[in-house]
């Protein structure tokens, strides 16, 4: 289980590290900088995020709104009055500092249950969310949730998937675009259609994908649409 902890107190991060080592089976990354920690979360989509609420003027509640929905959120804070605010942003648990290992262990058990249920729901949705494409004289069902981006290549489209594979189909890009939800996919170039949730960062000239850091160009015609990505928490 991959865990990222963000806290401006080194002692708090060291306690989390000790508890994770004691539990076993956890790959932990710790960050004292909220900005750096959030960037890493957007890059790797960890299973669990342990997030402090007050960090040198930075609000963990506001940061929580930018965390991908696939991440299980657990708040850590010395201020108990924040508990209600934490649950309002769908935190699975709330660790009130100082907390002992047994309390940490219960929180991680809740996280594991949440992850299991989330995986079941995602699998159920994936079976219903498919894009049907013809390739090599066969009709292939492609899971929409597995699509990174779609590339136009002459009279074909090349569908790039999260597992590193790709699929070539003789169909115009605009036809594929019409079959995908606009709130999930964005056209960034006359040759590229990208899954919004797979974008790690962007600028006026390029999109960086979160899976492998691949850079895709932004066409002049699509710059205004790309700028709106910032409202969804992508930097």
N, C-alpha and C positions, 0 to 999 in steps of 0.2 A: 504494500500500500504506500503510495507516494504522498508525503505530507509536507506542506510549506507552513512555517510559522513566522509571523511578522510581529515584532515587539521592539520598542525602543529601549527596553531594559535588558542588558546582557545577561543578568542573573536569571531572568524569566526564560530567556532562550536556552540557557544552559540546563535549567530544570526540565524543559520540554525534551531536550536532547537525551538527558539521563532516563527519563520516563520512556521515551521511544526505544532506546537501547534495551531497557528492561523488558518491554513488551515483546520486542523482536518482530521481524517481518515488516519493518517500516523503513522507507527511504526518506530521510528528513533533510530539508534545506531550511536554513534560518536566515532572516533578514532583519536588520535593525532600521533599515531605510524603507518606509512604506512605498515610496516611488519605485525603488528597485524590486522590492518584493512583489508588487502588483504587476510590474512588467513581466517578471518570471512566471507568475500565475497565468497571464495571458498567453505566454509562450508554450507552457507545458501542460496546462489543465490538470493540476494534481487531484488526487482523490479527496484529500482533506485539507482545509485551510484553517489554521489556528490564528486568530486575529485579535490583537489588542484593540481596545476602543479609544483610549486617549493616548496619543503619541505626539508630544511636542506640538500641539496645536492642530494635528491631523486627526480627523474624525474617522474611526474605524467603521462607524455606521454608514457614512457616505462611501467609504471604500467598498463596503460589502455590496453596495448596489452595482458595482462594476465587476464583481466576481462572476465568472461563467456559471450558468445554472447547473452544469454537470459536476461542480465542486461542492462537497459537503462542508458547510461552514460551522465552526465552533468559535465562539467569542471567549476571550480571556481578559479579565479586568479586575482591578482592585475596588471598583465602584459598583456596588450591588444595585444601585438605583437604575443602572443601564439595562437591567435584565429584560424589561418589557420591550425596550427599543430593539434589543437584539432579536427577540423572537418575531418582531414585526418585519424584519428583513429575512425571515425564514432560516434563522440559525437553528441548528439541530440541538445544540446544547450551549450552556453558559457556565464557564469555569470561573468561580470567584476566587481571586488570589487572596492569600496563599492557599493552594489546594494540594492535597496529598496524592500519592500514586493511585490509590484505590479509586478516587474520584475521577482522575484522568482516565483510568482504565474503563470506567463505566461510560464516559463520554465517547471513547473510541469504539466501544461496543455499539453504542447508538449510531455512530458514524458508519460502521460496517453494515448494520441493518439498513440504514438509509441507502448506502451504495448498492446493496443487493436489490432492494426494491426499485431503485432508479434503473439498474441494469435490466431488470425484468420489464419495466415499462418501456424502456428504449427499444428492447428487442421486439416487444409487441408492436410498437409504432413502426419500426423498421420493416416489419413484414407487410404492413399496409402502405408504406411510403416507397413506392418503386417507380423507376423510370424505365419504360420498355423501349429498347433499341434493337435494331437489326445489325448484326455483325457476322460476317462470314456465312451468310445465308441462314443464320439462326436468329431467333428473337431472344434477347437476353434481358432479364430483369435486374436492374441496377438499383441498389438501395440508395435513396436520395441522401440519407444521413452519412453515406460513405463517400460522397462526392466532394473533392477538394475544389476543383475548377474544371471548366469546359473550355477547350481551345478549338478555334476554327482553323482547319488545315485544308486549303483549297475547297473542294466540294464536300469535305468530311468534317466531322467533329471528333476530337480526341478527348475522352472523358478521363480525367486523372482522379484516381481513387486513393483513399487514406492508407490502404495497405501497400501502396507503391506501384500497383499495377495500373494499366490504362486500357481503354476500350475505344476502338475506331469504328465509327458508323457513318454511312453516307446519308447525311441529313443536314440542312442548314442550321447554323447556330441560333437564328431567331426562332426556329421551331422548337428547339430544346428550351430556349428561354421562356416561351409561352407555356410550357408544361411545368415550370418550376415557380414556386411562390416568390413574389417580389420582395417580401419581407425576410426571405431566407437567402436569396441570391441577388447579386448586383452585377450589372454590366459595367466593366471598367475600361473596355477597349473594344473596338470593332471585332477583335479576335478572341476576347476573353470574357467569360462569365464566371464569377467567383462566389463560393459559399461564404456568406457573411461571418458565420461562426468560426471559419477557418483562417480569418485574417488576424495576424498578430499586430501589425502596424501599417501605417500608410503615410504617404506624402503627396505632394502635387503631381509627382512624376511616377511613383511606383507603389505597389502593394507588396507587403512581405507576408508570406504564408506561415502559419504557425507550425506546420508539420515538419518542414525541412528547411525553413528560412528562404525558400525560393522567392525571387523577385519577379513580379509581373508588371508590365508597363501600364500606365494610366493614359488613355487617349484624351486629347484636348476636349473633345465633345462630351466626355463623361466626368470632367473634373468637378463640376458642381454636385453631382450625385455622390462622388467619393467623399467630398467635404462633409456631407451629412453623416458619415460613419462616426465622426467624433461624438455625436449625440448618443451613440450606443456604447460609449466607453472605450472605443478603440483609439489609440494614440498614433 
